[in-house]
């Protein structure tokens, strides 16, 4: 890193007045790194709360809407990957088309 002294600061001010001085451009990767660091700190905070104060986590996330939402997402993912019989799929499609025809 350069050592700045009065002469270099005067030179920078002169360049600013003349319009020759430009701020260094930020790199795109610096934004990614900043977001990554923020996510790591959030994860560390979550881990701390889960290990040191599990009663707080249980109070807010057990039996709440969050748990029900996660359970429904789990069921939806399981339904996507579980094989269904052709008759069940055909019946579901027929029901959806019938509902659409009644509504429209």
C-alpha positions, 0 to 999 in steps of 0.5 A: 500500500502506498504511503500518502503524504501532503504532496500526494494529497495535493496531487489528488486534489489537483487531479479532482479539480481538473477532472482527471481523477477517477475513483477505482471501479468496484469489481463484481465479485466484491458484491458476491463476497459481501453477500457470502459473508453476510449469509455466513454470519446469519448461518452462524447466528442461527446455529448459535440460537439453535444450540445455546437457546433451543427453547427459543427456536422451539417456541417460534418454530414448533407447531407454528405456521412455519412447521406446517408450511415445511411439512406441506413442502415436504409432502409436495416434494415427496408427491413429485418423486413418488410414482403414480398410477396412470388412472390417478393422473388421468382422473386428476387431469379430468377433474382439473379440466372439469373445474376449469370448464365450470369456472369459465 
